[in-house]
Amino acid sequence: MKLPITRTLLAVLTLATAALAADIAGKWTAMVPGRQGQARETTFTFKVDGEKLTGTMTGQQGDQPIADGKVSGDKISFVRESQRGKQSFTGTITGDEIKFKRTMDQGEPVEFVAKRAK
């Protein structure tokens, strides 16, 4: 009797996680600190398929694809490769905000907040 209840709860949790993951699809904007400390407006355009995250970052360097994107519950992660090296982004989703942490091959991690574009 406990096994069917456990399976049902697991199925509900899985569907709830997928529903939350789908919630971040669309455009988000942020003022992202640069290497010299100056902030630059960046637009993130996310597409979600289950836990797979794809999309682009648009800023001073134009559209740049993101790679290795994942959404799991309220957590998001992806990588952006550029001529300057690899940048890893991790974040926590809270409603219409994503609190990001960006790490690069060199330098200190940087934190910023992206907000859903309206």
Secondary structure, DSSP 8 states (H G I E B T S, - for coil): -HHHHHHHHHHHHHHHHHHHHHTT-EEEEEEEE-TTS-EEEEEEEEEEETTEEEEEEEETTEEEE-EEEEEETTEEEEEEEETTEEEEEEEEEETTEEEEEEEESSS--EEEEEEE--
